[in-house]
Amino acid sequence: MRKIQMVDLKGQYQHIKEQVDRSVQEVIESTAYINGPEVHQFQKELEEYLGVKHVIPCANGTDALQVAMMGLGLKPGDEVITADFTFAATVEVIALLGLTPVLVDVDPISFNIDIEAVEKAITPKSKAIVPVHLFGLAAQMDELMALAEKHNLYVIEDNAQGIGATYTSKDGTKTKTGAIGHVASTSFFPSKNLGCYGDGGAIFTNDDELAHTIRGIVNHGMYERYHHDVVGVNSRLDSIQAAVLRAKLPHLNNYNAARRNAARKYTAAFAGIENIITPTGFCDAGNSICDVCDCHVFHQYTLRILDADRDGLVKHLNEKGIPCGVYYPIPLHLQKAYRDDRYDEANFSVTNRLVKEVISLPMHTELDDVQIDFITKTVIDFVTKA
Ligand SMILES: *Cc1c(COP(=O)(O)O)cnc(C)c1O
């Protein structure tokens, strides 16, 4: 059996090595390292892939969130509602900009922001909602957009884990995540579904004016050379990373299909094991994994382990040479940096439980049947003995 990895970037690289090496070499020869033609081409290709009017590349997914909020003109004192169960980047930029983070509970089935909790958290100071398409599954965008319209809020999609995922609206319209809200952010961190070989990120929007504002913000607030109209930042995707992303983008649908295929095998193996809850919330919200659309792109394959020793399982898997992850072990509202007297523990019952139950198994494009078989047998062995 090949050594099992949480993410197999080397294995994936082997298949595209020629293209990547050639493109990177060409960038080096061209010396157009910043804002070169590769960046512009990648931007166009990603706009086309997503069906979104504007892609603005930037330095990483955290900057993308920050710049999106700056572009919307959010001001200190404005409240921004986001999920308690996610990576810290989201709440971090809200706090950094002097905005007031309002963390809310998530749904135990989809792991995504809970619509009722969002509605309850809306006040006259609310300005934006930041849903995260956690683990690669779209948040309930119809409901969120309706709430936003009713209360005059912006929706900023954190699409760092969801690139390539499709959301099907109640009227049947299919839209890629990141092309639905007023603005969206993504990350090209190497382990993301579309990762480069360093840091990278992008902002998406269908709003021409906002796109123009954001293009200036990522470039020191410049709209005309050496005229600084607003306070901006320096946040760029470099040409070498763009070349890597251009080589990978044509494979993204296949990459996501490979992840879904691995997820399907995991889920089949865990069927009938009582204390394992496999991830659900696919387009039909059933237990089977949809074959037809890209409704879940499985950035992570995350189980809930009930009435068993989750931490013991982590240790056991590691001892057997199986890497795994706990995303996320601490709710954001209990993190030192984001604790606040405003929060009432009673409102976080789902996150407080999930942090004790979740475990993410190896998930990438290169998993084979022998590995999946070994992983699932080892998990089942442990949880049924416990
Ligand atoms: C990875 C990630 C980010 C941050 O992306 P970076 O490129 O590492 O800055 C933000 N939000 C979520 C949900 C992420 O998973």
PDBQT file of the ligand as one rigid body, heavy atoms in Angstrom, charges set to zero:
ROOT
HETATM    1  C1  LIG A 401      -8.239  28.434   3.980  1.00  0.00    +0.000 C 
HETATM    2  C2  LIG A 401      -9.368  29.266   4.401  1.00  0.00    +0.000 A 
HETATM    3  C3  LIG A 401      -9.281  30.678   4.474  1.00  0.00    +0.000 A 
HETATM    4  C4  LIG A 401      -8.001  31.433   4.337  1.00  0.00    +0.000 C 
HETATM    5  O1  LIG A 401      -7.273  31.247   3.200  1.00  0.00    +0.000 OA
HETATM    6  P1  LIG A 401      -5.719  31.614   3.159  1.00  0.00    +0.000 P 
HETATM    7  O2  LIG A 401      -5.404  31.582   1.707  1.00  0.00    +0.000 OA
HETATM    8  O3  LIG A 401      -4.990  30.594   3.939  1.00  0.00    +0.000 OA
HETATM    9  O4  LIG A 401      -5.559  32.975   3.734  1.00  0.00    +0.000 OA
HETATM   10  C5  LIG A 401     -10.422  31.380   4.789  1.00  0.00    +0.000 A 
HETATM   11  N1  LIG A 401     -11.582  30.767   5.059  1.00  0.00    +0.000 NA
HETATM   12  C6  LIG A 401     -11.698  29.429   5.028  1.00  0.00    +0.000 A 
HETATM   13  C7  LIG A 401     -13.014  28.812   5.335  1.00  0.00    +0.000 C 
HETATM   14  C8  LIG A 401     -10.600  28.630   4.717  1.00  0.00    +0.000 A 
HETATM   15  O5  LIG A 401     -10.726  27.298   4.703  1.00  0.00    +0.000 OA
ENDROOT
TORSDOF 0
